[in-house]
Amino acid sequence: MLVDVHCHLDHEVFSKDINKVVKKDMIIISAGTNHESNVNVLKLSKKYKNVKASLGLYPLDVVNMSDKEIGDEIKFIKKNSKDIVAIGEVGLDFKDGKDERQVKILTKIISELKSLNKPFVVHSRNAEKECVELFEKLDVKKIVFHCFQGKFSLVKQIEKNNWMISIPCIVKRSRHFQKIALEVKASQLLTETDSPFLSADIGKRNEPFLVGETVKIVSEINHIDRNKLEKIFFENYKKFFC
């Protein structure tokens, strides 16, 4: 069975055809990014049996939130912990430069939610080293690095820590992700779309079912039977999220 461990089904572009987007023969983990998004993700997970919820606080959203709002959302995630499979999307985003408040907030999120024993789904744009070091410092065991574009030395550090990396659809055109697919153990890989973003084909809307193309590409890179690799990724999902 195919698995998309990271997408955004609550995005407005899916509002008119969500029933077609949510394929029945795959598992989809939809990630929340703020309170409204988290509420909508929970609703989707209750409406569709194959949709699982991950609740989070996107780093570029938290910088516009008060400490009280952040605290309230952490309480909301705790309150709904029985209905989710992961915590995310959380992390750091330094595309506009290093932001110490983001680091402080992520530290608070990890410290308060680590005890839920749910995987953290981590965004790390231009802050890959800082994310890896912070999660190491706080001794977090279950992490999925979503669309990780850091140096390969950090990829090896993630592998050494027994964390997971999810391969996005852009593996079709990204040498970086092709290298990850080749050199990281299959037992530490998952598939994601980040849909509607990160389409394999620039300008097209991404959708969860397109992880099937990712499985095909990764199987060809590694000379592994596609069905066998799909089973490996499904087992990885079950071990990590279930």
C-alpha positions as CSV (number, residue, x, y, z in Angstrom):
1,M,0.0,0.0,0.0
2,L,1.2,3.5,-0.9
3,V,1.8,6.0,1.9
4,D,2.1,9.8,1.8
5,V,3.5,10.8,5.2
6,H,3.4,14.5,4.6
7,C,0.9,16.6,2.7
8,H,-1.6,19.4,3.2
9,L,-5.1,18.2,2.3
10,D,-6.6,21.2,4.1
11,H,-5.2,23.6,1.4
12,E,-7.8,25.5,-0.4
13,V,-6.8,24.1,-3.8
14,F,-8.3,20.8,-2.7
15,S,-11.6,22.2,-1.5
16,K,-13.5,21.4,-4.7
17,D,-12.3,17.8,-5.4
18,I,-11.1,16.5,-2.1
19,N,-13.1,13.2,-2.6
20,K,-11.1,12.5,-5.7
21,V,-7.8,13.5,-4.1
22,V,-8.2,11.2,-1.2
23,K,-7.6,7.8,-2.8
24,K,-9.0,4.8,-0.9
25,D,-6.1,2.5,-1.6
26,M,-3.4,4.4,0.3
27,I,-2.5,6.0,3.6
28,I,-2.3,9.8,3.8
29,I,-0.9,11.8,6.7
30,S,-2.1,15.4,6.5
31,A,-0.1,18.0,8.4
32,G,-1.5,21.0,10.2
33,T,0.4,24.3,10.4
34,N,-1.6,26.5,12.7
35,H,-4.9,26.4,14.7
36,E,-7.3,26.6,11.8
37,S,-5.3,24.1,9.8
38,N,-5.0,21.7,12.8
39,V,-8.8,21.8,13.3
40,N,-9.4,21.1,9.5
41,V,-6.9,18.3,9.5
42,L,-8.7,16.6,12.4
43,K,-12.0,17.0,10.6
44,L,-10.5,15.3,7.5
45,S,-9.1,12.4,9.5
46,K,-12.5,11.8,11.0
47,K,-14.2,11.9,7.6
48,Y,-11.8,9.7,5.7
49,K,-10.6,6.5,7.3
50,N,-7.3,6.5,5.3
51,V,-6.4,10.0,6.3
52,K,-4.3,10.4,9.5
53,A,-3.8,13.7,11.3
54,S,-0.6,15.3,12.2
55,L,-0.9,18.6,14.2
56,G,1.8,21.2,14.3
57,L,2.9,24.8,14.3
58,Y,4.7,25.9,11.1
59,P,7.8,27.9,11.9
60,L,6.8,30.9,9.8
61,D,3.4,30.9,11.4
62,V,4.6,30.8,15.0
63,V,6.6,34.0,14.6
64,N,3.3,35.9,14.2
65,M,1.8,34.3,17.2
66,S,1.9,35.5,20.8
67,D,3.3,33.2,23.5
68,K,-0.2,32.7,24.8
69,E,-1.5,31.6,21.4
70,I,1.5,29.2,21.1
71,G,0.8,27.8,24.6
72,D,-2.9,27.3,23.8
73,E,-2.1,25.4,20.6
74,I,0.3,23.1,22.4
75,K,-2.6,22.4,24.8
76,F,-4.9,21.7,21.8
77,I,-2.4,19.2,20.4
78,K,-2.1,17.5,23.8
79,K,-5.9,17.4,24.1
80,N,-6.2,15.7,20.7
81,S,-3.2,13.4,21.0
82,K,-5.3,10.2,20.8
83,D,-6.6,11.3,17.4
84,I,-3.2,12.0,15.8
85,V,-0.2,9.9,14.5
86,A,2.4,12.7,14.6
87,I,3.4,16.2,15.6
88,G,4.1,18.5,12.7
89,E,4.6,20.3,10.8
90,V,7.1,21.9,13.2
91,G,10.7,23.1,12.8
92,L,12.8,26.0,11.8
93,D,12.9,28.2,8.7
94,F,15.8,30.6,8.3
95,K,15.1,31.6,4.7
96,D,15.2,35.2,5.9
97,G,18.0,34.7,8.4
98,K,18.5,33.0,11.7
99,D,15.6,33.6,14.1
100,E,16.3,32.9,17.8
101,R,12.5,33.2,18.7
102,Q,11.9,30.3,16.3
103,V,14.5,28.2,18.2
104,K,13.0,29.2,21.5
105,I,9.5,28.2,20.4
106,L,10.6,24.9,18.8
107,T,12.4,24.0,22.0
108,K,9.2,24.7,23.9
109,I,7.1,22.6,21.5
110,I,9.6,19.6,21.7
111,S,9.9,19.8,25.5
112,E,6.1,19.9,26.1
113,L,5.1,17.3,23.4
114,K,7.9,14.8,23.5
115,S,6.1,12.8,26.2
116,L,3.3,12.1,23.8
117,N,5.7,9.6,22.1
118,K,4.6,10.7,18.6
119,P,7.0,11.2,15.7
120,F,7.9,14.9,15.0
121,V,7.6,15.8,11.3
122,V,10.3,18.4,10.8
123,H,10.6,21.4,8.4
124,S,14.2,22.6,8.3
125,R,14.7,25.1,5.4
126,N,18.1,26.8,5.6
127,A,18.3,25.5,9.2
128,E,19.1,21.9,8.7
129,K,22.2,21.8,11.1
130,E,20.3,23.7,13.8
131,C,17.4,21.3,13.6
132,V,19.5,18.2,13.8
133,E,21.5,19.6,16.7
134,L,18.5,20.8,18.6
135,F,16.6,17.4,18.3
136,E,19.9,15.6,19.4
137,K,20.3,18.0,22.4
138,L,16.7,17.3,23.5
139,D,17.2,13.5,22.9
140,V,14.2,13.0,20.6
141,K,14.0,9.5,19.3
142,K,11.2,9.6,16.7
143,I,11.7,12.2,13.9
144,V,10.8,12.4,10.2
145,F,12.8,15.0,8.3
146,H,10.5,16.3,5.6
147,C,12.1,17.4,2.3
148,F,15.5,17.5,4.0
149,Q,18.0,19.5,1.8
150,G,21.0,19.7,4.2
151,K,24.5,18.6,3.6
152,F,25.1,14.9,3.2
153,S,27.1,14.8,6.4
154,L,23.8,15.8,8.2
155,V,21.9,13.1,6.2
156,K,24.4,10.6,7.6
157,Q,23.9,12.0,11.1
158,I,20.1,11.5,10.7
159,E,20.7,8.0,9.6
160,K,23.1,7.3,12.5
161,N,20.4,8.6,15.0
162,N,17.9,6.1,13.5
163,W,15.6,8.9,12.4
164,M,13.7,8.9,9.1
165,I,13.8,10.9,5.9
166,S,10.8,11.3,3.6
167,I,11.6,11.4,-0.1
168,P,9.5,14.0,-2.0
169,C,8.3,13.8,-5.6
170,I,11.0,16.2,-6.7
171,V,13.4,13.2,-6.5
172,K,12.5,13.0,-10.2
173,R,14.6,16.1,-10.9
174,S,16.8,16.4,-7.7
175,R,20.3,14.8,-7.6
176,H,20.3,15.5,-3.8
177,F,17.3,13.3,-3.2
178,Q,18.4,10.7,-5.7
179,K,21.6,10.4,-3.7
180,I,19.7,10.1,-0.5
181,A,17.5,7.4,-2.1
182,L,20.6,5.5,-3.1
183,E,22.8,5.8,0.0
184,V,20.4,5.9,2.9
185,K,19.0,2.5,4.1
186,A,15.6,1.8,2.7
187,S,14.5,1.0,6.3
188,Q,14.9,4.7,7.1
189,L,13.1,6.1,4.2
190,L,9.5,7.1,3.7
191,T,7.6,8.8,0.8
192,E,5.9,12.2,0.9
193,T,4.4,14.7,-1.5
194,D,4.0,17.9,0.5
195,S,1.1,18.4,-1.8
196,P,-0.2,20.6,-3.3
197,F,3.5,21.7,-3.3
198,L,6.8,20.2,-4.6
199,S,5.4,18.6,-7.7
200,A,7.8,16.5,-9.8
201,D,6.7,18.6,-12.7
202,I,7.1,22.3,-12.1
203,G,3.9,24.3,-12.3
204,K,1.6,21.3,-11.7
205,R,-0.5,20.6,-8.6
206,N,0.9,17.8,-6.5
207,E,-1.4,15.1,-5.1
208,P,-0.9,12.2,-2.6
209,F,-1.2,9.4,-5.2
210,L,1.9,10.7,-6.9
211,V,4.1,9.0,-4.2
212,G,3.6,6.0,-6.6
213,E,6.0,7.7,-9.0
214,T,8.5,8.3,-6.2
215,V,8.4,4.6,-5.3
216,K,9.0,3.8,-9.0
217,I,12.0,6.2,-9.2
218,V,13.6,5.0,-6.0
219,S,13.2,1.3,-7.0
220,E,14.9,2.0,-10.3
221,I,17.8,3.9,-8.6
222,N,18.3,0.9,-6.2
223,H,17.5,-1.9,-8.7
224,I,14.8,-3.2,-6.3
225,D,11.5,-4.6,-7.4
226,R,8.9,-1.8,-7.1
227,N,6.3,-3.9,-5.2
228,K,9.0,-5.0,-2.8
229,L,10.0,-1.4,-2.1
230,E,6.4,-0.3,-1.7
231,K,6.0,-3.0,1.0
232,I,9.2,-1.8,2.7
233,F,7.9,1.8,2.9
234,F,4.6,0.6,4.2
235,E,6.3,-1.4,6.9
236,N,8.4,1.7,7.8
237,Y,5.2,3.7,8.1
238,K,3.6,1.1,10.4
239,K,6.6,0.8,12.6
240,F,7.1,4.5,13.0
241,F,3.5,5.9,13.1
242,C,1.3,3.1,14.4
